[in-house]
Each structure stands twice: as C-alpha cells, then as structure tokens.
Amino acid sequence: MEHKNPALVQEPRYEPAIVIPLKQEASLLDWLKANNRLIPREPVEPEKVKSDDDLDVLMDGEEDFEEDD
C-alpha cells in the first residue's frame, strides 16, 4: 500500500540533496516592528571624558625608570 504524503520524498542515497528554497519573508526586526514588539532603548548620556588632571593623579608615582642600553 502506497501512502501519498508530499512532505516525504525519497532521494537517491549517493546523490546530492536538493536545496530547500529560501522563503522571502520579512526579517525578525521587521516582524517585531509590525507587531509592536520592538522596545525602544532609553537614551543614554555619553560619559564625560576625564581630564588629564585625573590621569596625572593616577600616574603621580615616582618616575625613576632604569633605561636599558
């Protein structure tokens, strides 16, 4: 008895498999926007660049380095 199921297809064992075609659907980002599931980020203030004075305080150690000749 032969069953007809289009999802089941017999392919030869030693032949390359048939490539399943790519569906042209919307991207995940488009889907999130379309379904109102995309949550906007909170605005983030950029960090202020520390001044050179702060760096000088950190590096205020002795600077007696021996030079290699």
Buried (B, 14 or more C-beta within 10 A) or exposed (E): EEEEEEEEEEEEEEEEEEEEEEEEEEEEEEEEEEEEEEEEEEEEEEEEEEEEEEEEEEEEEEEEEEEEE
